[in-house]
Amino acid sequence: MASDNPGPPVAGSPAEPESSKAVAAVVINYNGAALLKGCLDSLFTQGHPASEIVVIDNRSTDHSIALVRETFPAVRLIGLPRNIGYAGAANVAIRETRSPYLLLLNPDVVLTPAFLGELVGFAETKPEAGSLTGKLLRAPRELGRPIIDSTGHLLFRSRWAVNRGEGEEDRGQYDEPEEVFGVSGAAPLYRRDMLVDIRVEGEVFSESFFVYLEDVDVDWRARLRGWRAYYVPTAVGYHERGYKGGDRPRDPAILRHSLKNRHLLMIRNDAFSDLLLDAWAIFPMEVLRALDFLLTAPRSLIGYLDVVRLLPKTLRQRRQIRQRVSVPHREVRRWLRGDPSRGWAMARARLPLFRSAPP
């Protein structure tokens, strides 16, 4: 059982057999047929081959399933009877595979051939590493420097979670391996021991989240159990992002999850003392987001009712999470960054009140 797991091993533990480097690669797909072939092709060109490649399809309505069956007969296909979101599909991936490492992929990610080898090689030198990410770049569209998609997660005191470096030109500013708060769910490599260790009521990824911020929830719970996350710049991948249309869909159903999950994230993981200390940052961000959603997608505010509906379950799981904290309070607190400038926050919030007129 997860509660019996002692947490991350200490450096100097006995070497494990060669099979300890095996990786199960799982693509979580929903209507990603247009990009799925490129993603799977890149998995078959890895210098460190995956021990198995799986596609979990979240009840796609395009030709994703036919494409996998006809073009990739060696790939194990798991077609779900309904769309259970990224979180639910990731839990299926964990249950249906056995390798010591698990790579999860969005279908709009293409990996360079060294990606898996670089991450696994680094993980083998860091037994406390529960999750790893490479340098994710935006899919190239024109000449010039590549644009960064993610080099790990940042978490601000407002509890605003972002991808580190997102939108910046890649000028070599993230060319050193380093510890990060957590990793993007677009292409994370997880150590299975960590996933088992952070389970709550049988779930690694909270299915209450469905989609959005479920990866940050995993980051946080892993930190509370003493696991670490690392960024390895020599593992490079390309993330199309927005392959379903737009870089930030204004679909009220999607924004409803975003609103709901921000609160679930804090209720499940946060120390009450930290919430009080950071109220000056949390409350203004909450007001900005509520105003944004009210003006642009008012139906998304149902997310507040979702939080109330899920509160008994969330509080029950919070008790389990907080009872199993195994690190000093400062170990997580040090990752909460001072909030960005007001101008940056306004731009991120995308409030119509503050937007410039379109050109």
KEKE-3310 file (N, C-alpha, C; in steps of 0.2 Angstrom, whole numbers, plus 5000, padded with zeros to 4 digits):
npx = (5004:5002:5004:5014:5025:5042:5045:5056:5071:5088:5103:5116:5110:5109:5113:5102:5095:5098:5085:5079:5079:5069:5056:5039:5030:5016:5004:4991:4977:4965:4955:4966:4971:4977:4990:4995:5002:5015:5020:5020:5029:5041:5043:5047:5059:5068:5084:5085:5075:5057:5050:5037:5024:5010:4994:4981:4965:4953:4939:4939:4932:4937:4948:4957:4958:4958:4969:4979:4978:4979:4992:5001:5003:5011:5009:5000:4983:4972:4955:4944:4928:4922:4925:4937:4945:4961:4967:4960:4963:4977:4978:4973:4984:4994:4990:4989:5002:5019:5032:5047:5049:5038:5032:5022:5013:5006:4997:5002:5015:5032:5046:5064:5077:5086:5079:5072:5083:5092:5084:5081:5094:5099:5090:5094:5105:5100:5092:5082:5074:5058:5051:5054:5058:5061:5068:5055:5050:5041:5033:5042:5040:5044:5059:5073:5076:5071:5056:5052:5042:5040:5050:5049:5039:5033:5027:5018:5015:5002:4996:4996:5000:5013:5021:5038:5048:5040:5035:5047:5061:5073:5088:5098:5097:5092:5100:5106:5106:5094:5085:5067:5051:5041:5034:5028:5013:5013:5024:5030:5042:5040:5045:5040:5039:5038:5025:5017:5019:5012:4999:4982:4968:4968:4970:4982:4983:4972:4955:4945:4949:4949:4954:4968:4979:4980:4993:5001:4996:5000:5014:5015:5010:5020:5031:5028:5030:5043:5050:5059:5059:5066:5074:5080:5090:5096:5087:5076:5061:5047:5032:5017:5005:4989:4983:4970:4964:4967:4976:4972:4959:4942:4931:4918:4916:4929:4936:4928:4933:4947:4945:4939:4949:4960:4956:4954:4967:4973:4965:4968:4982:4989:4996:4988:4993:5001:4992:4986:4997:4999:4988:4987:4991:4984:4970:4968:4972:4962:4950:4953:4953:4940:4933:4937:4932:4918:4916:4919:4916:4904:4897:4906:4908:4901:4910:4914:4903:4905:4917:4911:4902:4912:4918:4917:4924:4936:4941:4942:4952:4962:4965:4972:4983:4990:4993:5003:5014:5031:5042:5051:5042:5047:5053:5044:5038:5049:5048:5038:5035:5039:5026:5023:5025:5012:5008:5012:5003:4991:4991:4992:4980:4971:4961:4947:4945:4958:4964:4973:4966:4963:4975)
npy = (4994:5012:5019:5012:5015:5021:5033:5044:5035:5036:5044:5033:5021:5003:4997:4995:4982:4981:4981:4991:5003:5003:5010:5014:5021:5032:5038:5050:5053:5063:5066:5069:5066:5072:5075:5064:5054:5060:5061:5047:5042:5048:5042:5029:5031:5033:5033:5027:5015:5014:5002:4998:5004:5014:5019:5029:5031:5044:5042:5048:5057:5058:5051:5044:5032:5023:5026:5023:5009:5005:5010:5009:4995:4989:4996:4997:4999:5007:5010:5020:5020:5032:5049:5053:5062:5070:5067:5055:5046:5046:5039:5027:5023:5022:5011:5001:4998:4993:4996:5003:5017:5030:5037:5050:5057:5071:5071:5081:5082:5080:5071:5073:5061:5058:5060:5052:5044:5054:5059:5047:5043:5054:5052:5040:5044:5051:5046:5052:5058:5061:5065:5071:5083:5088:5100:5109:5115:5126:5121:5123:5137:5147:5155:5159:5161:5147:5146:5145:5132:5125:5123:5117:5119:5134:5141:5153:5165:5169:5157:5155:5145:5142:5138:5138:5149:5150:5156:5163:5167:5155:5157:5151:5152:5143:5132:5123:5109:5107:5108:5109:5116:5107:5098:5099:5092:5089:5081:5072:5063:5050:5043:5027:5022:5034:5038:5028:5031:5043:5041:5044:5037:5028:5035:5042:5054:5066:5063:5072:5083:5082:5089:5100:5108:5096:5091:5099:5097:5084:5087:5095:5086:5076:5084:5086:5074:5072:5069:5075:5086:5087:5097:5093:5099:5094:5085:5086:5092:5095:5105:5107:5113:5120:5113:5109:5121:5138:5146:5148:5141:5148:5141:5138:5127:5121:5132:5132:5120:5125:5135:5128:5119:5127:5130:5117:5113:5121:5118:5104:5103:5114:5122:5129:5140:5145:5150:5160:5169:5172:5178:5191:5190:5180:5183:5195:5190:5180:5188:5195:5184:5179:5191:5191:5179:5181:5191:5186:5172:5168:5157:5148:5151:5142:5133:5137:5132:5118:5117:5118:5107:5096:5098:5090:5077:5082:5088:5077:5070:5079:5078:5066:5068:5078:5072:5064:5071:5073:5081:5096:5111:5122:5117:5115:5128:5136:5136:5144:5157:5175:5186:5190:5206:5219:5222:5211:5201:5206:5205:5191:5187:5192:5201:5209:5222:5227:5225:5229:5238:5228:5226)
npz = (5000:4998:5009:5016:5009:5010:5005:4995:4990:4998:4993:4987:4988:4985:4968:4955:4945:4926:4921:4928:4921:4912:4902:4901:4888:4886:4877:4879:4872:4864:4851:4843:4831:4820:4823:4830:4823:4821:4834:4839:4829:4834:4846:4842:4837:4847:4856:4868:4869:4872:4883:4881:4871:4872:4868:4875:4872:4873:4870:4857:4843:4831:4818:4826:4832:4821:4814:4823:4824:4810:4806:4816:4822:4832:4843:4858:4860:4870:4871:4878:4885:4888:4889:4901:4904:4906:4919:4923:4913:4914:4926:4922:4913:4923:4930:4920:4916:4920:4920:4928:4925:4919:4905:4901:4888:4878:4863:4854:4855:4850:4851:4852:4847:4858:4869:4879:4883:4889:4900:4908:4910:4918:4929:4935:4942:4952:4964:4972:4963:4958:4947:4930:4918:4901:4890:4883:4868:4858:4843:4828:4818:4810:4804:4815:4833:4843:4852:4869:4877:4889:4904:4915:4930:4938:4954:4960:4974:4974:4970:4957:4944:4932:4917:4917:4909:4898:4882:4880:4870:4866:4872:4878:4891:4899:4900:4909:4919:4932:4948:4949:4953:4949:4935:4918:4912:4899:4894:4904:4914:4925:4940:4945:4958:4965:4960:4966:4979:4982:4980:4983:4991:4981:4969:4958:4950:4953:4950:4952:4946:4932:4920:4918:4929:4936:4935:4942:4955:4957:4957:4969:4979:4978:4982:4996:5000:5000:4988:4973:4959:4942:4929:4914:4902:4890:4885:4873:4867:4856:4857:4851:4856:4859:4849:4848:4845:4847:4859:4872:4876:4876:4880:4890:4898:4899:4906:4917:4923:4925:4935:4945:4949:4953:4966:4972:4972:4981:4993:4995:4996:5003:5017:5030:5037:5027:5018:5024:5026:5013:5008:5004:4991:4985:4986:4977:4965:4964:4963:4950:4941:4943:4938:4925:4920:4922:4913:4901:4900:4907:4911:4916:4929:4936:4941:4954:4961:4959:4967:4980:4979:4979:4990:5003:4999:4995:5007:5015:5008:5009:5023:5023:5014:5021:5033:5029:5026:5025:5025:5031:5034:5027:5016:5006:5006:5001:4987:4983:4974:4974:4969:4951:4942:4942:4929:4922:4928:4924:4910:4909:4915:4905:4905:4897:4900:4901:4890:4875:4860:4846:4832)
capx = (5000:5005:5006:5019:5031:5046:5047:5062:5077:5093:5109:5120:5106:5112:5112:5096:5097:5097:5078:5076:5079:5063:5051:5033:5028:5009:5001:4985:4974:4958:4954:4973:4974:4981:4997:4997:5008:5022:5021:5022:5035:5046:5044:5050:5066:5072:5090:5083:5068:5052:5049:5031:5021:5003:4989:4975:4961:4948:4933:4939:4927:4940:4950:4963:4959:4959:4976:4984:4977:4982:4999:5006:5001:5015:5006:4995:4978:4966:4950:4940:4921:4920:4931:4938:4950:4968:4968:4958:4967:4984:4978:4973:4991:4998:4987:4990:5009:5023:5039:5049:5048:5032:5032:5016:5013:5001:4998:5005:5022:5037:5053:5071:5079:5089:5075:5071:5090:5094:5080:5083:5101:5099:5086:5098:5110:5096:5087:5076:5070:5052:5048:5059:5056:5066:5067:5050:5050:5036:5034:5045:5035:5048:5066:5074:5077:5066:5052:5051:5036:5041:5056:5046:5033:5034:5021:5018:5012:4995:4995:4996:5005:5015:5027:5044:5051:5035:5035:5053:5066:5078:5095:5103:5096:5090:5104:5109:5101:5092:5079:5062:5045:5037:5035:5022:5010:5014:5029:5034:5044:5039:5047:5034:5039:5035:5018:5014:5019:5008:4992:4976:4962:4969:4971:4988:4980:4965:4950:4941:4952:4948:4959:4971:4982:4981:5000:5003:4993:5005:5020:5014:5010:5027:5036:5026:5033:5051:5052:5061:5058:5072:5074:5086:5090:5098:5081:5072:5055:5043:5025:5012:5001:4984:4981:4963:4961:4968:4981:4969:4952:4937:4926:4916:4917:4936:4937:4925:4938:4952:4943:4938:4955:4964:4954:4955:4974:4975:4962:4971:4989:4991:4996:4983:4998:5004:4986:4985:5003:4999:4981:4988:4993:4979:4964:4968:4972:4955:4946:4955:4950:4932:4930:4939:4927:4912:4915:4921:4913:4900:4895:4912:4908:4899:4916:4913:4898:4909:4921:4907:4900:4917:4922:4918:4929:4942:4944:4944:4958:4967:4968:4976:4989:4993:4995:5008:5019:5037:5047:5049:5037:5051:5055:5039:5037:5054:5046:5032:5039:5035:5022:5025:5023:5005:5007:5012:4997:4985:4992:4991:4973:4968:4954:4945:4946:4964:4967:4973:4962:4966:4977)
capy = (5000:5018:5022:5009:5017:5025:5039:5043:5032:5040:5042:5028:5014:4998:4998:4991:4979:4985:4982:4997:5008:5002:5015:5013:5027:5032:5044:5051:5056:5065:5070:5072:5062:5076:5076:5058:5050:5063:5059:5040:5041:5050:5037:5023:5033:5034:5029:5022:5013:5012:4995:4997:5011:5013:5025:5028:5036:5047:5042:5052:5057:5059:5045:5043:5024:5019:5028:5019:5002:5004:5013:5007:4989:4987:5000:4994:5004:5006:5014:5021:5020:5039:5054:5053:5068:5068:5064:5048:5042:5045:5034:5021:5022:5019:5004:4996:4997:4990:4998:5008:5024:5031:5044:5052:5062:5073:5069:5086:5082:5077:5070:5071:5054:5057:5063:5047:5042:5059:5059:5041:5043:5058:5050:5035:5047:5055:5042:5056:5061:5057:5067:5074:5086:5090:5107:5108:5121:5127:5118:5128:5139:5152:5156:5163:5157:5143:5148:5140:5130:5124:5120:5115:5123:5139:5142:5160:5165:5169:5151:5155:5140:5143:5135:5142:5151:5150:5162:5166:5165:5150:5160:5147:5154:5137:5126:5119:5105:5110:5106:5114:5114:5102:5097:5099:5086:5087:5076:5071:5056:5049:5036:5023:5022:5040:5038:5024:5034:5049:5039:5045:5034:5024:5039:5046:5060:5067:5063:5077:5089:5080:5092:5107:5108:5090:5089:5103:5094:5079:5091:5097:5080:5073:5088:5085:5067:5072:5068:5081:5086:5090:5099:5091:5103:5090:5081:5091:5090:5100:5105:5111:5117:5123:5109:5109:5127:5143:5145:5147:5141:5151:5136:5139:5120:5121:5137:5129:5116:5129:5139:5123:5116:5131:5129:5111:5113:5124:5115:5098:5103:5120:5123:5135:5146:5148:5153:5166:5173:5174:5181:5197:5189:5175:5187:5199:5185:5177:5194:5196:5178:5179:5196:5189:5174:5184:5195:5182:5166:5168:5150:5145:5152:5136:5130:5138:5127:5112:5116:5116:5100:5092:5099:5084:5073:5086:5089:5070:5068:5084:5075:5060:5071:5082:5067:5060:5076:5070:5086:5102:5116:5127:5113:5117:5135:5140:5136:5149:5163:5182:5187:5194:5213:5220:5222:5204:5198:5209:5202:5184:5187:5193:5204:5213:5229:5230:5223:5234:5236:5224:5230)
capz = (5000:4997:5016:5018:5005:5015:5002:4991:4993:4999:4988:4989:4988:4980:4961:4953:4938:4920:4919:4932:4917:4907:4902:4897:4885:4885:4874:4881:4866:4863:4845:4841:4825:4815:4826:4833:4820:4823:4841:4839:4826:4838:4851:4839:4835:4853:4857:4874:4867:4877:4884:4878:4869:4873:4867:4878:4868:4878:4866:4851:4838:4824:4816:4830:4833:4815:4813:4827:4822:4804:4805:4822:4825:4838:4849:4862:4860:4875:4869:4884:4883:4888:4890:4908:4906:4907:4925:4923:4908:4917:4931:4918:4911:4928:4931:4914:4914:4925:4920:4934:4923:4915:4901:4898:4882:4874:4856:4850:4857:4846:4855:4848:4848:4864:4875:4884:4886:4893:4906:4912:4913:4924:4935:4938:4946:4957:4967:4975:4958:4956:4941:4926:4911:4896:4887:4878:4864:4853:4836:4824:4812:4806:4806:4821:4839:4845:4858:4874:4879:4896:4907:4922:4933:4944:4958:4964:4981:4972:4968:4950:4942:4925:4914:4917:4902:4892:4877:4879:4865:4869:4871:4882:4898:4903:4897:4914:4923:4939:4952:4948:4958:4946:4928:4914:4910:4891:4892:4910:4915:4932:4943:4947:4965:4967:4959:4971:4986:4983:4979:4988:4989:4975:4963:4958:4948:4956:4945:4953:4942:4925:4916:4920:4935:4939:4935:4948:4961:4958:4959:4976:4984:4978:4986:5003:5002:4999:4981:4969:4952:4939:4922:4910:4895:4884:4883:4869:4863:4853:4859:4847:4861:4856:4843:4848:4843:4851:4864:4878:4874:4880:4881:4897:4901:4901:4911:4923:4927:4928:4941:4951:4950:4957:4973:4974:4973:4988:4998:4996:4998:5006:5024:5032:5038:5021:5015:5028:5024:5006:5006:5000:4983:4983:4985:4971:4959:4963:4960:4943:4938:4943:4934:4918:4918:4922:4907:4895:4900:4914:4913:4919:4936:4940:4944:4962:4964:4959:4973:4986:4979:4980:4997:5008:4997:4995:5014:5017:5005:5012:5029:5021:5011:5026:5038:5027:5025:5027:5024:5035:5031:5023:5010:5001:5006:4997:4980:4982:4972:4974:4963:4946:4942:4941:4922:4920:4930:4920:4904:4910:4916:4899:4906:4892:4903:4901:4883:4869:4854:4841:4827)
cpx = (5004:5008:5012:5026:5035:5047:5053:5068:5083:5099:5113:5116:5109:5109:5106:5098:5095:5089:5075:5076:5073:5058:5045:5031:5020:5007:4993:4981:4967:4958:4961:4976:4978:4989:5000:5002:5015:5024:5024:5028:5041:5048:5048:5057:5070:5078:5089:5076:5064:5051:5042:5028:5014:4999:4983:4970:4954:4941:4933:4934:4930:4943:4956:4964:4961:4966:4981:4984:4980:4989:5004:5003:5005:5013:5000:4989:4973:4961:4945:4933:4918:4926:4931:4943:4957:4970:4966:4962:4974:4984:4977:4980:4995:4996:4989:4997:5013:5030:5041:5049:5041:5033:5025:5017:5007:5002:5002:5012:5027:5044:5059:5073:5083:5085:5074:5078:5092:5090:5081:5090:5102:5096:5090:5103:5107:5091:5081:5072:5064:5049:5054:5055:5062:5064:5061:5050:5044:5038:5037:5041:5039:5055:5067:5075:5071:5062:5051:5044:5036:5048:5055:5041:5036:5027:5022:5014:5004:4992:4993:5002:5007:5020:5033:5047:5046:5035:5042:5057:5071:5085:5100:5102:5094:5094:5108:5104:5100:5086:5074:5056:5042:5038:5028:5020:5010:5018:5033:5036:5044:5042:5041:5034:5036:5027:5014:5013:5014:5001:4987:4970:4962:4970:4978:4986:4973:4960:4945:4943:4950:4953:4961:4973:4983:4989:5003:5001:4998:5012:5020:5014:5017:5032:5034:5029:5040:5054:5054:5060:5064:5071:5081:5086:5092:5093:5077:5066:5051:5035:5021:5008:4995:4981:4973:4959:4962:4973:4978:4961:4947:4931:4924:4917:4924:4938:4934:4930:4944:4951:4942:4944:4960:4962:4955:4962:4976:4972:4966:4978:4992:4991:4992:4988:5000:4998:4985:4991:5002:4992:4982:4989:4987:4972:4964:4968:4965:4950:4947:4952:4943:4930:4931:4933:4920:4911:4916:4917:4909:4898:4900:4912:4904:4904:4916:4908:4901:4913:4917:4904:4906:4921:4922:4924:4936:4945:4946:4951:4964:4970:4973:4983:4993:4996:5001:5014:5025:5043:5046:5045:5041:5053:5050:5038:5043:5052:5041:5036:5035:5031:5024:5022:5015:5004:5007:5006:4991:4985:4990:4983:4969:4961:4953:4946:4952:4968:4967:4969:4966:4969:4973)
cpy = (5006:5020:5018:5011:5022:5032:5038:5040:5037:5039:5037:5021:5010:4999:4993:4987:4983:4986:4988:5003:5008:5008:5013:5020:5027:5039:5045:5056:5058:5069:5073:5068:5066:5076:5069:5054:5053:5061:5052:5039:5043:5045:5031:5025:5035:5030:5025:5020:5012:5005:4993:5004:5009:5020:5024:5034:5038:5048:5048:5051:5058:5052:5042:5035:5021:5020:5024:5011:5000:5005:5010:5001:4986:4991:4997:5000:5002:5012:5015:5022:5027:5043:5055:5058:5065:5064:5056:5044:5041:5039:5027:5019:5019:5012:4999:4995:4995:4993:5003:5015:5024:5037:5045:5058:5064:5072:5074:5087:5078:5077:5070:5065:5053:5059:5058:5045:5047:5059:5053:5041:5048:5055:5044:5038:5051:5051:5046:5059:5058:5059:5071:5077:5088:5098:5106:5115:5121:5124:5124:5130:5144:5152:5160:5158:5153:5147:5143:5138:5129:5121:5118:5120:5128:5140:5148:5160:5166:5163:5150:5150:5142:5139:5140:5143:5152:5156:5165:5163:5160:5153:5156:5148:5148:5131:5122:5115:5108:5107:5112:5112:5108:5102:5097:5093:5084:5082:5074:5064:5055:5043:5033:5023:5029:5040:5034:5027:5039:5047:5041:5042:5030:5028:5042:5053:5060:5068:5068:5083:5088:5082:5099:5107:5102:5088:5093:5100:5088:5082:5092:5091:5077:5077:5087:5078:5067:5070:5075:5080:5090:5092:5097:5094:5099:5085:5086:5088:5096:5099:5109:5116:5121:5119:5108:5116:5133:5141:5145:5147:5144:5147:5137:5132:5119:5126:5135:5125:5120:5132:5134:5121:5120:5131:5122:5110:5115:5120:5108:5098:5109:5120:5129:5141:5149:5152:5160:5171:5176:5177:5187:5196:5184:5179:5191:5195:5182:5182:5195:5190:5178:5185:5194:5184:5176:5188:5191:5176:5165:5161:5146:5146:5146:5132:5131:5133:5120:5111:5115:5109:5095:5093:5094:5079:5076:5087:5082:5068:5073:5081:5070:5063:5074:5078:5064:5065:5073:5075:5092:5107:5120:5123:5115:5125:5139:5140:5141:5155:5170:5183:5191:5201:5213:5219:5215:5200:5200:5205:5194:5183:5188:5196:5209:5220:5232:5228:5229:5233:5232:5228:5230)
cpz = (5000:5004:5018:5015:5009:5011:4997:4994:4994:4994:4991:4990:4983:4973:4960:4946:4932:4919:4923:4927:4912:4908:4898:4895:4884:4883:4876:4876:4866:4856:4842:4835:4820:4817:4829:4830:4821:4830:4842:4835:4830:4843:4848:4837:4841:4854:4863:4872:4873:4877:4881:4876:4869:4871:4870:4875:4872:4874:4861:4846:4831:4822:4820:4830:4827:4813:4817:4825:4815:4803:4810:4825:4831:4844:4852:4863:4866:4873:4875:4881:4884:4890:4898:4909:4906:4913:4925:4918:4910:4922:4927:4916:4917:4930:4926:4912:4920:4926:4926:4932:4919:4912:4899:4893:4880:4867:4851:4852:4852:4850:4850:4851:4855:4870:4880:4888:4891:4900:4911:4914:4919:4930:4938:4942:4952:4960:4970:4970:4956:4950:4937:4920:4907:4895:4882:4874:4860:4846:4832:4819:4808:4808:4812:4827:4841:4851:4863:4876:4887:4898:4914:4924:4938:4947:4962:4970:4980:4970:4961:4947:4934:4923:4914:4910:4896:4888:4876:4873:4869:4867:4875:4889:4902:4901:4902:4918:4930:4942:4950:4953:4955:4938:4924:4912:4903:4890:4899:4910:4923:4934:4946:4955:4968:4966:4964:4978:4987:4981:4985:4986:4982:4968:4964:4956:4950:4950:4946:4948:4935:4921:4919:4927:4939:4939:4941:4954:4962:4960:4967:4981:4984:4982:4994:5005:5002:4993:4978:4962:4948:4932:4919:4903:4889:4882:4880:4866:4861:4855:4855:4851:4857:4850:4842:4846:4848:4857:4871:4877:4879:4881:4889:4901:4903:4906:4917:4927:4929:4934:4947:4953:4954:4964:4976:4976:4979:4993:5000:4999:5002:5013:5025:5034:5032:5017:5018:5026:5017:5003:5002:4992:4981:4981:4979:4965:4958:4960:4953:4939:4937:4938:4927:4916:4918:4916:4901:4894:4906:4916:4917:4927:4940:4943:4952:4965:4964:4965:4979:4985:4981:4987:5002:5006:4997:5002:5017:5014:5008:5019:5028:5019:5017:5032:5036:5025:5028:5027:5029:5031:5026:5016:5004:5000:5001:4990:4978:4980:4973:4968:4957:4946:4940:4933:4919:4922:4926:4913:4904:4911:4910:4900:4900:4894:4901:4894:4879:4864:4849:4835:4820)
residu = (MET:ALA:SER:ASP:ASN:PRO:GLY:PRO:PRO:VAL:ALA:GLY:SER:PRO:ALA:GLU:PRO:GLU:SER:SER:LYS:ALA:VAL:ALA:ALA:VAL:VAL:ILE:ASN:TYR:ASN:GLY:ALA:ALA:LEU:LEU:LYS:GLY:CYS:LEU:ASP:SER:LEU:PHE:THR:GLN:GLY:HIS:PRO:ALA:SER:GLU:ILE:VAL:VAL:ILE:ASP:ASN:ARG:SER:THR:ASP:HIS:SER:ILE:ALA:LEU:VAL:ARG:GLU:THR:PHE:PRO:ALA:VAL:ARG:LEU:ILE:GLY:LEU:PRO:ARG:ASN:ILE:GLY:TYR:ALA:GLY:ALA:ALA:ASN:VAL:ALA:ILE:ARG:GLU:THR:ARG:SER:PRO:TYR:LEU:LEU:LEU:LEU:ASN:PRO:ASP:VAL:VAL:LEU:THR:PRO:ALA:PHE:LEU:GLY:GLU:LEU:VAL:GLY:PHE:ALA:GLU:THR:LYS:PRO:GLU:ALA:GLY:SER:LEU:THR:GLY:LYS:LEU:LEU:ARG:ALA:PRO:ARG:GLU:LEU:GLY:ARG:PRO:ILE:ILE:ASP:SER:THR:GLY:HIS:LEU:LEU:PHE:ARG:SER:ARG:TRP:ALA:VAL:ASN:ARG:GLY:GLU:GLY:GLU:GLU:ASP:ARG:GLY:GLN:TYR:ASP:GLU:PRO:GLU:GLU:VAL:PHE:GLY:VAL:SER:GLY:ALA:ALA:PRO:LEU:TYR:ARG:ARG:ASP:MET:LEU:VAL:ASP:ILE:ARG:VAL:GLU:GLY:GLU:VAL:PHE:SER:GLU:SER:PHE:PHE:VAL:TYR:LEU:GLU:ASP:VAL:ASP:VAL:ASP:TRP:ARG:ALA:ARG:LEU:ARG:GLY:TRP:ARG:ALA:TYR:TYR:VAL:PRO:THR:ALA:VAL:GLY:TYR:HIS:GLU:ARG:GLY:TYR:LYS:GLY:GLY:ASP:ARG:PRO:ARG:ASP:PRO:ALA:ILE:LEU:ARG:HIS:SER:LEU:LYS:ASN:ARG:HIS:LEU:LEU:MET:ILE:ARG:ASN:ASP:ALA:PHE:SER:ASP:LEU:LEU:LEU:ASP:ALA:TRP:ALA:ILE:PHE:PRO:MET:GLU:VAL:LEU:ARG:ALA:LEU:ASP:PHE:LEU:LEU:THR:ALA:PRO:ARG:SER:LEU:ILE:GLY:TYR:LEU:ASP:VAL:VAL:ARG:LEU:LEU:PRO:LYS:THR:LEU:ARG:GLN:ARG:ARG:GLN:ILE:ARG:GLN:ARG:VAL:SER:VAL:PRO:HIS:ARG:GLU:VAL:ARG:ARG:TRP:LEU:ARG:GLY:ASP:PRO:SER:ARG:GLY:TRP:ALA:MET:ALA:ARG:ALA:ARG:LEU:PRO:LEU:PHE:ARG:SER:ALA:PRO:PRO)
# end
